[in-house]
């Protein structure tokens, strides 16, 4: 039966094993709309949600911890906030720039522009940086306290550059 006009329901509308509500592939228990649907509160989907076109959300899109988004050709966002409303931890997207902020500290800034660069600790906080190697937990370490220091093979550099291990050079090493 084809229904026209506005239909108003209160309570739960259950579509289960109803061939009249099948989708284009013949799956039963489907709700099909041509022209859009507006959901004022929440939409619960038991298994699959297939959308041809755009999804617009004015608010959060929440998952249950096991939610996977796959086969995305393009995902456009303005800002993605962190876990469970942790608003000082986020990934921010702007034109040619992505910022990773944790605890309100801009830890990583990826910028494409006149000076393409990856900046760590752009907000100049006491934020140390460490690179691990296969057999060295402190392959490269920067101590961001004042004065800043760099360690190779150590996480406790005591000079501007501290190396724990041998240094190899193809030419001379000079001291001013």
N, C-alpha and C positions, 0 to 999 in steps of 0.2 A: 504494500500500500504506500502510495506517495503522499506525504504530508506537506502542506505549504503553510506559510505564515509563521508566526512566533509561537513556540511551545514552551511553557514554563512548567518546571517540575520542582518539587521540594522533596528533600530526602535523597536517597541513592537511586540512580538509574543504572540497572544491572543489565548488561548486554552479554549474554552467555549462550553459546551454541545456537545462534539465531541466524539462519541462512538469509533472512531478509536484510541483515546488517553486515553482509560480507563485503570484503574489500575486493579490489580488482583481480586478485589472484584466487578468489573464492574462499579465503580463510573465513571461518565462521567466528562469531563473537567480535566482529570488527565494527568500528564506528568510522564511517567515511564522511568527509565533508569536502565539497567543492566550492571554494569561495571563502574559506577561513572559519576559524572557530575561536571564540574568546572564552577563557576559563578564568573566573574571578578569584578563585582560591588555590586549589591544588589539583594536579592531574596525577593519578596513580596509574602506572602501566605495569601489568603483570609480567610480560616478557619483552616484546619488541615494540619500539616506536619508530616508524618509518615516516620521514618527512621529505617531500619533494618541494623545495622552495626554501624560504627563510624562516628562522625561529627568532622571535623578538621576545626578550625578557626584560621587564622593568623590575628588577630585584635579583635575588640570588637563584642560581641553579644548583641545587644540592644533590649530592649522591650519598649512597649508603656505605661508602668505604670500599665497595667492590665494583663501583661503576666504571665502565670503560667507554671511552669515546674513540671510535675507530673510523677509518675510511673518511677522514675529513679532508676535503680539497682546500677549504679556506675557513679559518676560524678568526673572526674579527672581534676584538674586545677593546675596551678603553682601559680598565684597570681590573686586575684579578686580585682580590683580597685573600688573605691567608686562611688558615684552618679555623673553623668554628668562631668566626667573628673577630679574630686576632687582627685588628685593623692597623697595627703598627708593623706588621709583617706582610709584605705584598710584592707583587711584580707589577711594575707600571710600564705601560707602553705609550710612547709618544712618537712623533715623526722622527724616524731614523734613530731611535734611542730606546733602550730597554734598561730599566733599573731594578735591581734586586735589593729590597730593603728588609732588614731583619731587626726587630726591636727598635725601630725608628732610626736605624743607621743604614745609610746607603752603602752597602757592602760592595756591590759590583755594578758598574755602569758600562753598557755596551753602546758605543756611539759610532755612527757612520756619517761622515760629513767631510769638511775641509781637512780635519785631522782625525782620520779613522783610528779609534783607540778602544782599548779595554782598560778601564780604570778600576782599581781596587781601593776601597776606603776613600772615596771621593770626599766624604765629609770630614776627613782628617781627624778621626777618632783614634783612641788607643786600641787599634784593631790589628792584631798580628796576622801574618799571612804565612802559610806553610805549604810546601809542595813535597809530597812523599814519593820516594822511589821504590823500586822492587825490594831492595835490601837496605833502605835508609829512610827512616821516618822523617828526617829533617834534611832532605836533599837540598832544599832552599828554604830559608826562614827569614822573614823580616819582622823585626821588633819595632812596633810603631810608637813606642814611648819616646820622649824627647831626651837625648838626641836619638834619632832613628838609627838602627843598626841592621846589618845584613849578616846572616850566618849561613855558611855552606857546611853541611855536616854537623851542625849544632843548632839547638834552639835557644842558646844563651850566649849570643855574641857579645863580647866585651869591648869591641872597637867598631869603627864604622864598617869594616869588613873583617870577619873572623872566619878562617877556614880551618876545619879539623880534617886533616888528611893531606895528601901530597898535592902540590901544584905543579902542573906541567905547562911550559910556555915554549912557543916555537922561536921566540926572540927574547931579548933581555927584559927584565922587570926593573923599572926605574923608581927611584924614590926622589922626591923634590928636594 
